[in-house]
Amino acid sequence: MSKVFTREEVAQHKKEGDLWIVVDSNVYNLSKFAAMHPGGLSVLLDEDVAGKDATETFFGLHRTEVLSKPQFKRLIIGTLEGAQQQFLEPAPGSLSQVPYAEPTWLSKGYYSPYYKPHHRVLQTEFRKFVDEVLIPDGRAREEDGKRPSPSVFLEMGRLNIMAMRLGPGPHLKGLELMGGIIKPEEFDYFHELIMGQESARLHARGYLDGIGGGTFIGLPPIMNFGKPALREKIMKEVFEGKKLCALGITEAFAGSDVAGLRCFAKRVENGWIVTGTKKWITNATFADYFTIGCRTEQGGLVVLCVERGPGVETKPIKTSYSTAAGTGYITFEDVFVPYENTLGTENKGLQVILSNFNHERWGMCTVSIGAQRIVVEECLKWVNQRKVFGKPLHSQAVIRNKLAAMISRVESAQSWLENITFQMNHMKYGQQAELLAGPIALLKQYATSTAQETARDAVQIFGGRGITKTGMGRFIEHYHRTVPFDAVLGGAEDVLGDLGVRQALKKMPKDARL
């Protein structure tokens, strides 16, 4: 049974070598730890800390999770008489009670026309998976820069998570999804939206791309345009978590300008000889298969599935997020590719390349908006516990104004996303390509541009902590540093904005006049 101390007893221990404090009802003996305190001994000997209930001071400097670390739990010697614990680490999979921390459909008392009970079941189970499996590995790999752990991919394979991240379709038939909690025929784009937004909870942007960012965009061309034997082989390996794909389109000479590709594929008997390079390729350093676009002798484009092997070399590229993403440079030196690995029709590869852009960009929107919401939650928590001039930070009108803008941006983006997702659920692929390419492009431009505004405001709210890689503001620092990736990957903002407007102008009625 835990020993109970009075405030008077705690107050007797307030000097170097004999130092107790109270944090959230627990009494900590810091007598030996004080000399090792990262902030120095003087902070702990402060008259408002030593021998006192230092809960408010503690939460002005540290995150709640610090108290859960074993080295600090060992310092607990009892509890404070009459005090009750108020701050608990949330259980895996639990919902936040902070306003706007969850989308409306998950918030108590609100309704939505889009989500059904099976969507809620998936959200609960997938959040547990993120909390229990992805977050521990993600935080570790962000620190050491290594590729995501093979065990994580195998667990994703066991639950068929990669298959689900590729959206609804015949590829799900016969699979047991998340242990059977959702039927393949029930799975729709709202389930996939949920998975994208829950994945944003990682606070590990490089790792998030590392656990399948390349496969998310590299496998669909194989699924949709590959010959049956190739398609079935690679899908099985990837879905089981044993292999990964990467999409190799971008080069040093061509990004959004797909027509400018220089990687060359020469037609030979029974196949192709590929020579050239690809750059800024997600998952390149550890992918097993590369879906690449090449120029042919006829001047057209061909898309090929290249297996890692002789003549294929990858090198990491240093970026502002972690090497856990496997971002790399690929060199192809006279690589033979069997003709059976041709995706679609030779010289008509542009159709293959463009075929998945809508789904790719929509998927990026789900994560971008989910991450932006988490930053809103971080800021709301901080302004509520941080004291300035003797009052909570939210007492400043300028802070409330920033929060209002942040909330408005994420809620408007979420509503637009859900509307487009609803349309996707009710349209065949041809209709999506015709009617949603423009809206999805504009949504991505809006989501990523507003995300950068939110990142900038969050840094101002957190101050110096917002640019520090550890401590209270570490998630804000990470977000601010990595948020530009969303604005570039899948098409730069200006390119997508222009695409959205051009798509609209194509549909302008000829008799439209003021």
N, C-alpha and C positions, 0 to 999 in steps of 0.2 A: 504494500500500500504506500502511495506517495506521501511524503512528509509535508505537512502544512506549516507555513511560516507566516508570522504577522508582519506588518509593515515595519514595526519597531525592530524586530529581529533582523530584517533585511538591512535596515538603515545602519546597523552596527558594523557592516562590512563595506567600507567605502574608501579604502586606501590601497596603495600598491602592495601586492602580496596577499591581500585579504579583501577581495572585491566581488560583490554580488550585485546582480541587477535583476529586474523583472521585465519580461517581455511576454505580452499576451497571456497573463496569469501564471506562467512558469517562472520559477526562480532559477537563475543560472549562476554557477560559481565560476567566475572568470579569473580567479586568482592566478592560475598558471597560464591561461590563454592570453591574458592582457598584454604580455610582452611580445606576443606573436601577432597581435591585432594589426591587420594591414593598414588601418587608419591611424595607428599610433596609440600609445598609452594615454596621452592627454585627453583624447576624445572620451575614453571610458572613465576617466577621473573627473569629468565635468560634473558640476554640482547638480545638474538635472539628470544625470545618468547613474553615477556611483551610489549604490545603496537605495536606488529609487525605482519606481515603475517607469521604465524607459521605453514603453511601447510606442508612443507617438514619435519619439526621436528615432527609434529603430526603423519605423516604416517610412520615415522621411529620407532614409539612407539606403535601405535594403529591400529586396523583394521577399515576399513571403516564403518562397521556396528555400531560402537560406536556412530557415529554421528546420527544414526537413532533412538536411544533410546529417549523416551519422556523427561527424565530428562535433557538431553543435548539440545534437540530441544527448550526447554523452555528458554535456556540461550541466544538464538539468538535475537539480538536487531536490526539487519539490515544487509545490504550488503556493500561490499567495492566498492567504485567508480571505474568503469573501469574493474572490475574483473568478470570473468565468472566461474560458477561452472563446475568443471571438473570430479569429482568423484561421481558417482551415484550408489546406491544399484541396482543391476540388477532386472528387473521385473521377477516375478515368471514364470518359464518355459523358460526363455531366454537362448540363447547359449553364451558361453564364446568366446571372440575374442583373447584370449591368445593362441599363437601357441602350438599345441600338447595338449591343454586342452580338446579338443573333438576328438573322433576318426575320421579318415580321411573322412568317409562317411558323417559326419556332418560338415566338414570344408569347408568354401567357396572356390569354384574353383576346388574342387576335385571330383572324381567319384568312384563308387563302383559297381561291378557286382552283389552284393548280395541283396541290399536293394531297395524296391519298395516304391511308394508313401504312401501306407498304413502303412509301417514301420515308415516313418517320422511322420505321423499323430499320431501314438501311442506314439512315443518318445516325441513329444511336450506335449501331454496331460498327460502322465505319469510323466514327469518332473514337470509339474504344481502340480500334486497330491503330489509328494515328497516335493516340496517347501512349499506348503500351508498346507498340512495335517501332513505328517510324520515328517518333520524337527522340527516344534514347539513341538510336543509331544515327539519326540525322545530326544531332548536336555533336556527337563524337566525331563524325566524318567531316563536319564543317571545321572542326578544330585541326584534325590531322590531314585533311585534304585527300584522303584515300577514297576510292570508289565505294559506293554503298555495299554493305556486307552481303555476300551471297545468300546467307540465311534469310535475309529480308526478302530477296527475290523468290526464294523457294516458298516462303510463307504467303507471299502475294500469289504465287502459282497455285498453292493449295486452295486458296479462296477464290481463284479466278479473277483477281482484281485487275490484271492487265487487260483481260478480255473485256471486262466491263468498262474500262477507261476508253475503249475504242467505240463506245456507244452501242445502241440497240442494233440488232441485225441477226442474220442467220448464223454468224460465227458463235453466237451464244447457245445455239440449240444443243441440248443434251448435256450442258455444263451445270454443275452444282455451284450456285453463286452465293458467296459468303456463308458457306455451310448450309445452304438451302433456305435461307430466310426470304429470298426473293426468287420468283420463277422467271426463267429466261423470257417467256412470252409477256411478262409484266414489265420487264425492264424498258425504260424509256429515257429520253434526254434529261428529264428532271432528276432521275437517279444519277446520271453522269454529272449533272450540274452539282449535285450534293457532294459527290466524291471530289470534284475539283475544289469546291470551296472549303471542304473539311481538310484537304491536303495543305491549304494555305496556313493552317495552324502550326505547321512545322517551325516557322521562323527560321528556315534554313533554305534559302533560295537556290543555292547551287546544288544541294542535295536533292531538292525537289525535282530539278531537271535531271539529276543523276538516276533517279529511280524509274526512269522510263520516258523522259522527255523526247529522246530520240526515237524510241519505239512508237510513241504516240503519233508521230508524223511520218516515220519511216516504214511502218508495217502496213498501213492502209493501201498504198499502191501495190504491194505484194498481194494483199488479200483481194483487191478488186481487179487487178490486171495480170496477176501471175498465173502461170499454167498450173493446173490442179496439183500435180505432184510436188512442185516447188512450194505452192501456197500451203498445202496441208502440212508439209514437213516443217516449214518455218513457223507457222502459226502454233503448232503443237509445242515446239521447243520454247517459243516465247511465252505462251500462255502458262507453261509449267514453271516458268522462272529460270530456265536453264540457259537461254540465249537472249541477246539484245540486238536491236536494230538501230541504225542511225540514218537520217536523211541527209544526203550530200548534194545539195544544189548550189549553195553560195560558194563563190570563188573570190579571190582577190580582185578579179576584174568584173564580177557580176554578182549583184545581190538581188534587189527587186527587179532588175533588168534581166529576167531569165533568158531572153533571146541573146544575151551577150556571153553565154557560157562558152568556155574555150576547152574544157576537158574533152578529149577526142576519143571516139570509139571507131576503130577501123574494122570493117566487116571482113572476116576470114571464114574459111571452111569450118562449119560446126560452131561458129561463135563470133566473138569480138576480141580485139586487142585494145585495151584501154590505157591511155597515157594522159596524165594531167594532174591537177591538184584541186582540192577543196579546202575551204577555210571557214573557221568559226562554226564547226560542226558539233552540235550537242551530242554527247556520249561517244564521240569519235575514238577516244583513247582506250575504251574497253568494249566497244560494240563488236559483235560477231558478224553482222551483215550490214552492208551499206547500200541503200537505195540511192542511186546517183543519176543525174542528168548529164548527157554527153552530146556533143556535136558530132554529126556523121559526115561522110564524104559528100553526101548530097546536099549538105547545108542544113538539114533538118535536125531534130532532136530525137534521141532515143533514151529511154529510162531502163537501167539495168540493175539487177540485184547482184552485188559483188560480195562474195564471202571472203572474210579475212584469210590471207594466205600469202604465198610468195609474191613479191612485187607490191604489196600493200603495206605502207608504213604510216604510222600516226605519231604525232608529236603534240604534247599539250601546249595550249595557248594561255598565257596568264591574263586573267580578266579581273574585274573588281568583285567577282564572287568566287566561291571556293572551287578548287579543282575536283571536288566530288561530282561536279557536273560532267567531267570528262570532255570539256570543250577542247577541240583539237584541229590540227592541220593534217590533211591526208594527202599522201603522194601515191599515185598509181604509175608504176613503171612497167610498161608492156605486160599488163595483167590480162591473162586469158579468161574470158567469161563465156561459159557455154551459151549457145543460142537459146536454150530452154530457160535461161535466166532473163530473157527479154521481157519487159513488162509493157503490155499493150503492143501497139504496132510501131515498127521502126519508122523514124522520120515524122512520127506524130506523137512524140513524147510530151509536147506541151500540154496536151489534154490530161495526161497522167499526172504531170506536175501540178496542174491547177486543180485537179479533182478534189483534193483534200483541204484546200486552203480555207474554205468556209468552216469546216469542222475544227481545224487547227486553231483558227483565230477565235472562234466561239469558245473553245476549251480554254484558251489563254485568258479570255474575259472572265470565265468562272473563277479562276485562281486569282486574277488581279483584283477583282471586286471583293473576293473573300479576304484577301490579305489587307485590303484597305479597311475593311470593317474591323479587323483585329487591331489595327492601329488606332482606330477610333476608341475601342475599348481600353487600350493601354492609356490613352490620353485622359479619358474620363476617370479612370482609377487614379491616375497621378494627380490631377487637379483637385481631387477630393481629399487626398492625404497630404499633399505638399502644402506647407504653411509659408506664407510670405507676409511680412509686416503684421504678424500675429493673426492672420486670417487664412482660410483655405485659398489656394491659388485661383479657384473658380470665382472668387469674389471680385476679381478684376474683369471689367467689362470687355476688354480687348481679348481676353482668353475665351470668354463665352462666345464672342463673335467668331473666333477661329473654330471653335467646336461646332457652332451652327453651320458654318460652311462645310466642314468635314462631314457632318451627318447628312446634310442635303446632297452632297456629291455621291456618297455611297448609296443612299436610299434611292436616288434617281437612277443610278447605274443598275442597281439590283432590279428595279421595276422594269427597266428596258430589257435587261437580260432575260427575265422571266417571260416577258411578252414574246421575245424572239424564240425562246425555248418552246413555248406553247405552239408557235407556228411550225417549228421543226417537227414536233410530234404529230402534226396533222398534214404534213406535206411529204410527198415523195421526193427523191433526190433531185429530179429534174426541176420541180417547183422550187426547191430550196435554192438551187443554183440560179434560177431566174429571178426570184423575188427577194432572197435574203442576202445575197452577196454584198449589196450596198449597205443595208442596215447593219450587218455584222461588222463590216469594215468601219462604219461610223461609230458603232458601239465600242469597238476595240480602241479606236482613236480617243474617244471620250473617256473610257475607263482608265487608260494608261496616262493620259494627260492630267486628269483629275487626281490620279494616284500620286503623281509627282507634286501636285499642289498640296495634297494632304501630307506627304512626306516632309515637305518644307515647313508646313505649319506645325507638325509634330515636333520637329527639331526645335523650333522656337518655344514651344510649350515646355519641353524638357530642358532647354538650355544646354549647358555643357554636357549634361548626361546624355543628350541626344546625339552627341558625336563621340561617345565613349563606347568602346567595344565590350566592356564588361559592366556589371552593375545594373542599376535601375533602368537605364535607357538603352540597354544593349539591343533590344528588339527594334527600337526606333532607329538606332545607328545602322543596323543591318538592313532595315527596310529602305532607309534613305540612300544607302550605298548601292543596293541591288535593284531598286524599282525601275531604273532606266532599261533593264533587260526586257521587260514586258513591252516597252515602247518601241523596241527595235526588232525583236524576234517576231517572225510571222508577218513582217511588213512594217516599215517605219510609219510613224503617225501621219506625216504629210502625204505619203503615198496612199495610205488607206483613206484619208479624208478626201483626197482627189478621186479615188475610185468610187467612194460612196456618192459623191456629187455627180460624177459621170454616169453612174448607173441610173440615178434619178433623172438626169437630162435625157437619157435614151427613152424614157417612158413619158416624156412631156407630150401631151396631146397637141396635134398640129394646129388646132383651132383655139388654143389657150391664149387669151388676150386680156389686158387690163381693162 
